[in-house]
């Protein structure tokens, strides 16, 4: 290996030379930048409108053309009209502009435009910062383990692109390896910040979430629940502290509908309480629920819930209401007492409200109610149920469409319906017979996952039933669907419908193997949700109380603990890096041996002395050995400070350093001061 210093040490930049940040991009750096943008946009591809996705693809293709043909960047005067056109397109597509989804779509287009105007390393760093924020935006709507894995993979590509900017001549494999090491070093800090950083009691971002989320609403009309049944999406997961309730008691109370306009049932509003107005009694079921986002305040709870529950209020209809819409996956802990007598002390005014019907419509049903009315409400309810049981009704997902007087058409003409038809007709008959009644919507059932013994409740478990008020018994559940399809309550939806082919895919018996795969995936997702997503400020305070033994954990305690933990981590990583470098870097080991050899001859190297300054001092002190000593110092500077030198070139300096032991380093002249 030559020892000519002119080919080893790069010249210093001249005053007129551009800084590294202003330097142009190499071809491979442009490719890494493109890979970063594509991997980031791919995370949100399903949320992009067709026109926005097509536009992003065109912008990326344009960038590839730039790289291939060396074309110039996008003219700056063209950026403003393109940006305005993108903003108008987003506004027209969503009907609004300020929101999570339209904001991310607009950012995706801006990312493509910024890619096209990138001219320098500084521009490339801006693109990477946009990509990192865009990757974080994935968690606005989905915090699942799969989303975290995808975001981590995109972050790895982004870090590799950053390494490509810092080390232009390194190989792709080395860039990926360095990025993986950086990610691994950051994981301990991520864990510390996750555990100790103050948790917000409300959603972190206040951007309105206008995205539609499937699920029950606060109203019900014919077809509302049956349309939801076709969805196999997860509604919530439940873990019981002990055996779960039997299927006949798995009624998950959602919106209670007391207002009726002749076709649609709606929620009635009233005061909020910290606990329901009844005394819980009977067997207690304690459970922890992880609820999927549905953008509503109401929570599906097992009848009958007890309070108080932190962050939750209760209505006079025993609904559990969260203090803010459930826009993200959340965890709640409840206790239920199915044997409770609920609503025994209802006021006459409220009972009158639950007897109200429109003054017009459904004359045949009103006439039927008059014939079924008995001396007591209990007898009236029994006669209505007996009439329905003998009516030869059909439980189906494809009932005929019902226009005006829908209850008359259902009871006397079509006799085909789903749970909302039976519940609506029963409440109409009961009210027409002067019995207080209301519709309750929610979920019925729940399947035990054999992998982790948790219960999963899906949108296909959506159900509607009724409650009637009886003196001395309060509100009593009556499920008219059980008269027509009793297997729906005991064995689930798939055992009660004749239209098996219309069921969600994984409810069909022939796809049992797919259901088993889903069980395993959902068991893993439940662990992730329980340990990561559901880690809120309450659980954080409980953990810190257990660690420090304090009755109350204040913000200064949390911040102080976080600072100490991060400082300790930095010290550990610094020690590890120094020790690893000393152990694993043969070049520095050889240089240390060389310096130690000369130190024994009175030529110790100062800590602040660079290799070339050291070479000049050694040459002056030992003229006879000047050539060999200068060669070693020059070669070390070349190998140490020039990136990506092949390892084969290191071997020569090892030989030179080894040859120093055979040199006569006796003092020939006085060492200049």
C-alpha positions in Angstrom: 0.0 0.0 0.0 1.4 3.3 -1.1 2.3 5.9 1.6 1.8 8.9 -0.6 -0.2 11.4 1.5 -1.5 13.3 -1.5 -3.8 10.4 -2.4 -5.0 9.6 1.1 -6.1 12.9 2.7 -8.9 14.8 0.9 -8.2 18.5 0.3 -9.9 21.0 2.5 -12.9 22.7 1.0 -12.2 26.0 -0.7 -14.1 29.1 0.5 -16.3 29.1 -2.6 -17.2 25.4 -2.3 -20.8 24.5 -1.4 -21.5 23.1 2.1 -22.4 19.3 2.4 -26.0 20.2 2.9 -26.1 22.1 -0.4 -24.4 19.3 -2.4 -26.4 17.4 -5.0 -27.8 13.9 -4.6 -26.1 10.8 -6.0 -28.2 8.3 -8.0 -28.3 5.7 -5.2 -29.3 8.4 -2.6 -32.2 9.4 -4.8 -33.3 5.7 -4.9 -33.1 5.4 -1.1 -35.2 8.6 -0.9 -37.8 7.1 -3.3 -37.9 3.9 -1.3 -38.5 5.9 1.9 -41.4 7.8 0.3 -43.0 4.6 -1.2 -42.7 2.6 2.0 -44.3 5.5 3.9 -47.2 6.1 1.5 -47.9 2.3 1.4 -48.9 2.4 5.0 -51.8 4.7 4.1 -52.6 3.5 0.7 -56.0 2.1 1.6 -57.1 5.5 3.0 -56.2 7.4 -0.2 -58.9 8.2 -2.7 -58.4 6.8 -6.1 -57.4 10.1 -7.6 -54.9 10.8 -4.8 -53.3 7.4 -5.1 -53.0 7.8 -8.8 -51.4 11.2 -8.4 -48.9 9.9 -5.9 -48.0 7.1 -8.3 -47.5 9.6 -11.1 -45.3 11.8 -9.0 -43.1 8.8 -7.9 -42.8 7.7 -11.6 -41.7 11.2 -12.5 -39.0 11.1 -9.8 -37.8 7.7 -11.2 -37.5 9.4 -14.6 -35.5 12.2 -13.0 -33.1 9.7 -11.6 -32.8 7.7 -14.8 -32.3 10.6 -17.2 -30.8 13.1 -14.9 -33.6 15.6 -15.5 -33.9 18.8 -13.5 -36.1 19.3 -10.5 -39.7 20.5 -10.6 -39.8 24.3 -11.3 -40.6 26.1 -8.1 -43.3 28.3 -9.8 -45.3 25.2 -10.5 -45.5 24.1 -6.9 -48.0 26.6 -5.7 -50.7 25.9 -8.3 -50.2 22.1 -7.9 -50.5 22.4 -4.1 -53.7 24.5 -4.4 -55.2 22.0 -6.8 -54.4 19.2 -4.4 -56.1 21.1 -1.5 -59.2 21.7 -3.6 -59.3 18.0 -4.5 -59.1 16.9 -0.9 -61.8 19.3 0.1 -64.1 18.0 -2.7 -63.4 14.4 -1.9 -64.1 14.6 1.8 -66.4 17.6 2.1 -64.1 19.1 4.7 -60.4 19.8 5.0 -59.5 19.9 8.7 -59.5 16.3 9.8 -57.1 13.3 10.3 -57.8 11.5 7.0 -57.9 14.5 4.6 -54.9 15.9 6.4 -52.9 12.7 5.8 -54.1 12.6 2.1 -52.9 16.1 1.6 -49.6 15.4 3.2 -49.1 12.4 0.9 -49.5 14.6 -2.1 -47.1 17.2 -0.6 -44.6 14.5 -0.1 -44.7 13.5 -3.7 -44.3 17.2 -4.8 -41.4 17.7 -2.4 -39.7 14.7 -3.8 -39.8 16.2 -7.2 -38.3 19.5 -6.2 -35.5 17.9 -4.1 -32.2 19.3 -5.3 -29.8 18.9 -2.3 -29.0 16.9 0.8 -30.9 19.5 2.8 -34.1 18.9 0.7 -33.7 15.2 1.1 -33.6 15.6 4.9 -36.9 17.6 4.8 -38.5 14.7 2.8 -37.3 12.2 5.4 -38.8 14.3 8.3 -42.1 14.4 6.4 -41.9 10.6 6.0 -41.3 10.1 9.8 -44.3 12.3 10.6 -46.4 10.4 8.1 -45.4 7.1 9.6 -46.5 8.4 13.0 -49.8 9.4 11.4 -50.6 5.7 10.9 -51.4 5.5 14.6 -54.1 8.1 14.4 -56.6 5.4 13.5 -54.9 2.1 14.2 -52.6 1.1 17.0 -52.5 -2.6 16.3 -49.3 -4.7 16.5 -49.4 -5.1 12.7 -49.5 -1.3 12.2 -46.5 -1.0 14.6 -44.6 -3.6 12.6 -45.3 -1.8 9.3 -44.3 1.6 10.7 -41.1 0.1 12.2 -40.2 -1.4 8.8 -40.8 2.0 7.1 -38.6 3.7 9.8 -35.8 1.2 9.0 -35.9 2.3 5.4 -35.9 6.0 6.4 -32.9 5.5 8.7 -31.1 3.7 5.9 -31.7 6.6 3.6 -30.2 8.9 6.3 -27.2 6.7 6.5 -26.9 6.9 2.7 -26.7 10.7 3.0 -24.1 10.6 5.7 -22.0 7.9 4.1 -22.4 8.1 0.3 -19.9 5.3 -0.6 -21.3 2.6 1.8 -23.0 -0.5 0.5 -26.7 -1.1 0.8 -26.2 -4.0 3.2 -24.0 -1.8 5.5 -26.7 0.9 5.5 -29.4 -1.5 6.5 -27.1 -3.0 9.2 -26.3 0.4 10.7 -30.0 1.4 10.6 -31.0 -1.8 12.5 -28.3 -1.1 15.1 -29.7 2.5 15.6 -33.2 1.1 16.0 -32.0 -1.5 18.5 -30.2 1.2 20.5 -33.4 3.3 20.5 -35.7 0.6 21.8 -34.6 0.9 25.5 -35.4 4.7 25.3 -38.7 3.9 23.7 -39.6 1.5 26.5 -38.6 4.0 29.2 -40.6 6.8 27.6 -43.6 4.6 27.1 -43.6 3.5 30.7 -42.7 6.8 32.4 -43.8 9.6 30.2 -47.0 11.3 31.5 -50.0 9.8 29.9 -52.9 12.0 28.8 -56.3 11.2 30.1 -57.9 12.3 26.9 -56.9 11.7 23.2 -53.5 13.1 22.4 -54.7 14.9 19.3 -57.7 17.1 19.1 -58.2 16.8 15.3 -61.8 15.9 14.6 -62.3 12.3 13.7 -64.9 12.3 11.0 -64.1 8.9 9.6 -67.1 6.5 9.5 -66.7 3.5 11.8 -69.1 0.6 11.5 -71.2 -0.3 14.5 -74.5 0.4 16.2 -75.9 3.9 16.2 -78.3 5.8 18.5 -81.3 5.0 16.3 -82.9 1.9 14.8 -85.2 1.4 11.8 -86.0 -1.7 9.7 -82.7 -3.1 8.3 -80.4 -1.3 10.7 -79.2 -4.3 12.7 -79.5 -6.9 9.9 -77.2 -4.8 7.7 -74.7 -4.7 10.5 -74.8 -8.5 10.9 -73.0 -9.0 7.6 -69.9 -7.5 9.2 -67.4 -9.8 10.9 -65.5 -6.9 12.4 -64.5 -7.1 16.0 -66.6 -5.0 18.4 -64.8 -5.7 21.7 -62.9 -8.4 23.6 -63.7 -9.4 27.1 -61.6 -11.1 29.8 -63.6 -12.3 32.8 -62.2 -12.7 36.3 -63.6 -16.2 36.6 -66.1 -18.3 34.6 -68.1 -16.3 32.0 -71.9 -16.0 32.2 -74.0 -18.5 30.3 -75.1 -17.6 26.8 -78.6 -16.7 28.0 -77.1 -13.9 30.1 -74.7 -12.5 27.5 -76.7 -9.3 26.7 -74.4 -6.4 26.2 -76.4 -3.2 26.7 -75.9 -0.4 24.2 -78.2 2.4 23.1 -81.7 2.3 24.8 -84.3 3.6 22.4 -87.5 5.1 23.8 -88.6 7.7 21.2 -90.6 6.5 18.2 -91.8 8.5 15.2 -93.7 5.7 13.4 -90.7 4.2 11.7 -87.4 5.0 13.6 -86.6 4.4 17.3 -84.2 6.9 18.9 -82.4 7.4 22.1 -83.9 9.7 24.8 -81.6 12.0 26.7 -81.6 12.8 30.4 -79.2 13.5 33.3 -75.9 11.7 33.8 -75.2 9.9 37.0 -72.0 8.5 38.5 -73.7 5.2 39.2 -77.0 3.5 38.1 -80.1 4.0 40.2 -80.5 0.5 41.5 -79.0 -1.7 44.2 -76.8 -4.5 42.6 -77.6 -8.0 43.8 -77.0 -11.6 42.9 -74.0 -13.1 41.3 -71.2 -10.6 40.2 -69.3 -10.9 37.0 -66.1 -8.8 36.9 -64.5 -8.3 33.5 -62.1 -6.2 31.6 -63.2 -5.1 28.1 -61.0 -3.8 25.2 -63.4 -1.8 23.0 -62.8 -1.1 19.3 -63.4 2.5 18.2 -66.9 3.4 17.1 -66.9 7.2 17.5 -69.8 7.2 20.0 -70.1 7.9 23.7 -72.0 4.8 24.7 -70.3 1.6 25.9 -71.6 -1.9 25.5 -71.8 -3.3 29.0 -73.2 -6.6 30.4 -76.5 -6.2 32.1 -76.6 -4.8 34.7 -73.5 -2.6 35.3 -72.5 -1.3 38.7 -70.7 2.0 39.4 -68.9 4.2 39.8 -66.3 3.7 37.0 -63.6 6.2 36.3 -64.4 8.3 33.2 -67.8 6.8 32.8 -71.3 8.1 33.6 -74.7 6.3 33.5 -78.1 7.4 32.2 -81.5 6.7 33.7 -81.8 3.9 31.2 -78.7 2.2 32.7 -76.5 3.0 29.7 -72.8 3.4 30.3 -71.5 6.6 28.6 -67.9 7.5 28.2 -66.9 11.1 28.8 -65.7 11.5 25.2 -66.4 9.6 21.9 -64.5 6.3 21.7 -62.3 7.2 18.7 -59.5 4.9 19.6 -59.2 1.4 21.1 -59.8 1.7 24.8 -59.9 -0.6 27.9 -62.6 -0.5 30.6 -63.2 -2.5 33.7 -66.8 -3.2 34.8 -68.8 -5.4 37.1 -72.2 -6.8 36.1 -75.1 -8.2 38.2 -77.6 -9.9 35.9 -80.1 -10.7 38.7 -80.5 -7.1 39.7 -84.0 -5.6 39.9 -83.5 -2.4 37.8 -85.7 0.6 37.6 -88.2 -0.3 40.3 -88.6 3.3 41.3 -89.4 4.9 37.9 -91.4 8.1 38.0 -94.9 8.3 36.5 -93.7 10.9 34.0 -91.0 8.6 32.6 -93.4 5.6 32.5 -95.8 7.8 30.6 -93.1 8.6 28.1 -92.5 4.8 27.5 -96.2 4.4 26.7 -96.2 7.0 24.0 -97.0 6.2 20.3 -97.7 8.4 17.3 -101.3 9.3 17.0 -101.5 7.8 13.5 -100.5 4.7 11.6 -100.5 0.9 12.0 -104.3 0.6 12.7 -104.3 -3.3 12.5 -101.6 -3.5 15.2 -103.5 -1.1 17.5 -106.6 -3.2 17.1 -104.6 -6.4 17.9 -103.2 -4.8 21.0 -106.7 -4.0 22.2 -107.7 -7.6 21.9 -104.5 -8.8 23.7 -104.8 -6.4 26.6 -105.4 -8.2 29.9 -106.1 -7.2 33.4 -102.5 -7.0 34.4 -99.4 -5.9 32.5 -97.8 -9.4 33.1 -100.8 -11.1 31.5 -100.7 -8.7 28.6 -97.1 -9.4 27.9 -97.7 -13.1 28.1 -100.6 -12.9 25.6 -98.5 -10.8 23.2 -95.6 -13.3 23.3 -98.1 -16.2 22.8 -99.5 -14.5 19.8 -96.0 -14.0 18.3 -95.0 -17.6 19.1 -98.1 -18.9 17.1 -97.7 -16.5 14.2 -95.4 -18.7 12.1 -92.8 -15.9 11.6 -89.6 -16.4 9.8 -86.2 -15.2 11.1 -84.3 -14.0 8.0 -81.6 -11.5 6.9 -83.6 -10.8 3.7 -87.0 -9.5 4.9 -89.2 -7.6 2.4 -89.0 -3.9 2.3 -91.6 -2.2 4.5 -93.1 1.2 3.7 -95.7 3.1 5.7 -97.4 1.2 8.5 -94.3 -1.1 8.7 -95.5 -2.8 11.8 -98.8 -3.8 10.2 -97.0 -5.1 7.2 -94.6 -7.2 9.2 -97.2 -8.7 11.7 -100.0 -9.4 9.2 -98.5 -9.7 5.7 -94.8 -10.5 5.3 -94.2 -12.2 8.7 -90.5 -12.2 7.8 -87.9 -10.1 9.7 -84.8 -9.9 11.8 -84.4 -9.0 15.4 -85.1 -5.3 15.0 -88.5 -6.2 13.4 -89.5 -8.4 16.3 -88.4 -5.9 18.9 -90.1 -3.0 17.3 -93.3 -4.8 16.8 -93.4 -6.1 20.4 -92.8 -2.7 21.9 -95.5 -1.2 19.6 -98.0 -3.8 20.8 -97.0 -3.4 24.4 -97.4 0.4 24.3 -100.6 0.2 22.4 -101.8 -2.1 25.3 -100.7 0.5 27.9 -97.6 -1.3 29.0 -94.4 0.8 29.4 -91.8 -0.7 27.0 -88.7 0.3 25.1 -86.1 -1.1 22.6 -82.6 -2.0 23.7 -79.9 -2.4 21.1 -76.4 -3.9 21.7 -74.8 -7.3 21.3 -75.9 -10.7 22.3 -73.6 -13.6 22.8 -69.8 -13.8 22.5 -67.4 -16.6 21.5 -64.7 -17.9 23.7 -61.3 -17.9 21.9 -59.8 -21.3 22.7 -56.2 -19.9 22.4 -56.4 -17.4 25.4 -59.8 -18.1 26.8 -61.0 -14.5 26.2 -64.4 -13.7 24.8 -64.7 -12.0 21.4 -67.9 -10.1 20.4 -68.3 -9.1 16.8 -70.5 -6.8 14.8 -72.3 -9.9 13.6 -73.4 -10.4 17.3 -75.4 -7.1 17.1 -78.9 -7.6 18.5 -82.1 -5.8 19.5 -84.4 -6.8 22.3 -87.0 -5.2 24.5 -87.7 -4.2 28.1 -91.1 -3.8 29.8 -91.8 -2.2 33.1 -93.7 -4.3 35.6 -94.6 -3.2 39.1 -92.4 -4.9 41.7 -90.0 -6.2 39.1 -88.8 -3.0 37.4 -87.5 -3.2 33.9 -87.7 -6.8 32.7 -85.9 -8.1 29.6 -88.1 -9.6 26.9 -86.5 -11.0 23.7 -89.1 -11.7 21.1 -86.5 -13.1 18.7 -86.0 -16.1 21.1 -89.6 -17.1 20.4 -88.9 -17.5 16.6 -85.2 -18.5 16.7 -84.2 -19.7 20.2 -81.0 -21.1 18.8 -79.9 -17.5 18.1 -79.5 -17.0 21.9 -77.9 -20.3 22.8 -75.8 -21.1 19.8 -75.2 -17.9 17.9 -76.2 -16.4 14.6 -74.8 -19.1 12.3 -77.1 -21.7 13.9 -80.3 -19.7 13.5 -80.3 -18.4 9.9 -81.3 -20.4 6.8 -79.2 -18.2 4.6 -75.8 -19.7 5.5 -74.2 -18.3 2.3 -75.0 -14.7 3.4 -73.1 -15.0 6.7 -69.7 -13.4 7.1 -67.0 -15.6 5.7 -65.6 -16.9 9.0 -69.0 -17.8 10.4 -69.5 -20.3 7.6 -68.7 -23.9 8.7 -66.6 -24.7 5.7 -64.0 -22.1 6.7 -63.4 -23.4 10.2 -59.6 -23.5 9.5 -59.6 -19.8 8.8 -61.3 -19.2 12.1 -58.6 -21.1 13.9 -55.9 -18.9 12.3 -57.9 -15.8 13.3 -58.2 -17.1 16.9 -54.4 -17.2 17.1 -53.9 -13.8 15.6 -56.6 -12.2 17.8 -55.0 -13.8 20.9 -51.8 -12.1 20.1 -53.5 -8.8 19.3 -55.4 -9.0 22.7 -52.1 -9.3 24.5 -50.8 -6.3 22.6 -53.9 -4.2 23.3 -53.9 -5.1 27.0 -50.2 -4.4 27.5 -49.6 -1.5 25.2 -52.8 0.2 23.9 -54.6 0.0 27.3 -51.7 1.5 29.2 -53.3 4.7 30.4 -52.6 7.3 33.1 -54.4 5.2 35.7 -52.3 2.1 35.1 -49.2 4.3 34.9 -49.9 5.8 38.3 -50.7 2.3 39.8 -47.3 1.0 38.5 -45.3 3.9 39.9 -47.1 3.7 43.2 -46.1 0.1 43.4 -42.5 0.8 42.5 -42.0 3.9 44.8 -44.6 3.0 47.5 -46.2 6.4 47.3 -49.9 7.2 47.9 -49.9 9.7 45.1 -47.6 10.1 42.1 -47.1 13.7 40.9 -45.9 15.0 37.6 -42.5 16.1 39.0 -41.9 12.5 40.2 -42.7 11.1 36.8 -40.5 13.6 35.0 -37.6 13.1 37.5 -37.8 9.4 37.2 -37.9 9.6 33.4 -34.8 11.9 33.3 -32.8 9.6 35.6 -33.7 6.5 33.7 -32.8 8.1 30.3 -29.5 9.4 31.8 -28.6 5.9 33.0 -29.5 4.4 29.6 -27.2 6.9 27.9 -24.4 6.1 30.3 -24.8 2.3 29.7 -24.9 2.8 25.9 -21.8 5.0 26.0 -19.9 2.5 28.0 -21.0 -0.3 25.7 -20.0 1.6 22.6 -16.5 2.4 24.0 -15.9 -1.1 25.1 -17.2 -2.6 21.9 -15.0 -0.3 19.8 -12.0 -1.2 21.8 -12.7 -4.9 21.5 -13.9 -5.1 18.0 -11.8 -2.5 16.1 -8.5 -4.1 15.1 -7.3 -0.9 13.5 -7.5 1.1 16.7 -6.0 -1.8 18.6 -3.0 -1.7 16.3 -2.8 2.1 16.5 -2.8 1.9 20.4 0.1 -0.7 20.3 2.0 1.7 18.0 1.4 4.7 20.3 2.4 2.6 23.4 5.6 1.4 21.7 6.7 5.0 20.9 5.6 6.2 24.4 8.2 3.9 25.9 10.8 5.8 23.9 9.7 9.2 25.2 7.4 9.9 22.2 4.0 9.6 23.7 1.1 10.9 21.7 -1.0 13.7 23.2 -4.7 13.0 23.5 -5.6 15.9 21.3 -2.9 15.2 18.7 -4.0 14.0 15.3 -2.2 11.3 13.3 -0.6 13.7 10.8 0.6 16.1 13.5 2.0 13.1 15.3 3.8 12.0 12.1 5.5 15.3 11.7 6.7 15.3 15.3 8.0 11.7 15.0 9.8 12.5 11.8 11.6 15.4 13.4 12.5 13.3 16.5 13.6 10.1 14.6 15.0 11.1 11.2 16.3 7.7 10.5 12.9 6.1 10.9 10.9 9.1 9.5 9.7 7.3 6.3 8.3 4.2 8.2 6.8 6.2 11.0 5.1 8.7 8.6 3.8 5.8 6.5 2.1 4.3 9.5 0.5 7.5 10.6 -0.6 8.4 7.1 -2.1 5.0 6.4 -3.9 5.1 9.8 -5.5 8.5 8.9 -6.5 7.2 5.5 -8.1 4.0 6.9 -9.8 5.7 9.9 -11.2 8.8 8.3 -12.1 7.7 4.8 -15.3 5.8 4.8 -15.8 2.3 3.4 -12.2 1.3 2.8 -12.0 -2.4 2.0 -10.8 -4.6 4.9 -8.0 -6.0 2.8 -6.2 -2.7 2.9 -6.1 -2.8 6.7 -3.7 -5.8 6.7 -0.8 -3.8 5.3 -0.8 -1.3 8.2 -0.9 -4.2 10.6 2.3 -5.4 9.0 3.9 -2.0 9.1 3.1 -1.6 12.8 4.4 -5.0 13.5 7.7 -4.1 11.8 8.2 -1.2 14.3 9.2 -3.7 16.9 12.3 -4.5 14.7 13.3 -0.8 14.2 16.0 0.9 16.2 14.1 3.8 17.8 17.0 5.0 20.0 17.2 8.8 20.3 19.4 10.4 17.6 18.6 14.0 18.1 16.9 16.0 20.8 13.2 16.0 20.6 12.1 19.6 19.7 9.7 21.2 22.2 
